[in-house]
Amino acid sequence: MNDLSITKRYIIKGLTESGQKFRPSDWAERMCGNLCTFRNRRMVYSPLLRPAVIDGVKCVLISNQLSLEHPSLFKQLLDFAKTNKLEVIEQDDQ
């Protein structure tokens, strides 16, 4: 397994090409619900797929490890971003 492929992450930003906030407002949480678990009646997001707010914009953080463990979900997320014309940023995970 290539260690470099695991250290990448993708960020789907909740802004459309025209700069408008993507709706519905809970889109990121809905997407990340695909891998969440429940502990003590609380929802716990997976480290592979989790919502975040970056510079005031809702985002979805996707670990590249998701592409290895759940390739169809990984593809579905990137297709969703492309279909809805959302910005996808690829970066080294810190």
N, C-alpha and C positions, 0 to 999 in steps of 0.2 A: 504494500500500500504506500502511496506517495504522501509523505508528511506535508508537503506543500499544499496539496489539494485540500487537506483537512483544516488548514489554518486560514482559509479564505472565508469571508462571509459576504452576504448580499443584503442590501438594504432597499426595501421597496418604500419609497416616499409617497405619502398621501397627498400629492399635488398633481393636478392634471397638467397637460401641456400648456394650457392657458393660465396656469398659476392659481387656479381655484382649488380650495380644499375638497378632497374626494369625499363623497357621501355614499352611504350613511356614515354617521360619525363614529360608529362602533365597528367599522370594517376591519380594522387591524385585530381587534379582539376576536371577532368572528373567525378570521382566517387562522389565528393561532389556537383557537379552540379545537382544531383538528388533532392536536397532540397533547392537549392539557390533561391533567389528572386531578383527582379530588382527594384532598387529605384534610381530615378534621373539618369537613364541610366547607373547605376553601378550594378555590380553583388554583392550581399550580401550573404555570406554563413550562413547557419543555425548554431546556437550554438550546435546543436545535431550532426552535421556532417561537419567537416571543414578540409581543408588541413593545413599542418604545415611543417616546416623544423626543425628537431631535430638533432643536431650534424652534420649538413651538409647533412642529408638524408631526402628526401621527405617522409612524413607520412600522414596518415589520422587519425584524432582524432574522435572517436565515443563515444558519451555519452550513457550510459546504458539506459537513458530515451528513446532513439531511439527504443530499443527493445520493449518498451511498446506502443509507439505511431505509429511506422511503423515496425512491426515485420518482414514482408516479406523483406523489404529493409535491415534490420539488418542482417537477415540470408543471403541474397544475398552478402553483403559485406564480411562477415566471410567466406562464401563459395569461393568467389573470392580469398581471401588471401590464403586459403587452397589449392585451385587448382593451384595457381601460386607459391606456396611454399614460401610465405612471412611470416615474423615473426609477430606474434600478441602478444602484451603485454597487460595484464589486470592490472589496478592499481586503487588505490583510487584517485578520482578526488580532486584536491586541490582548 
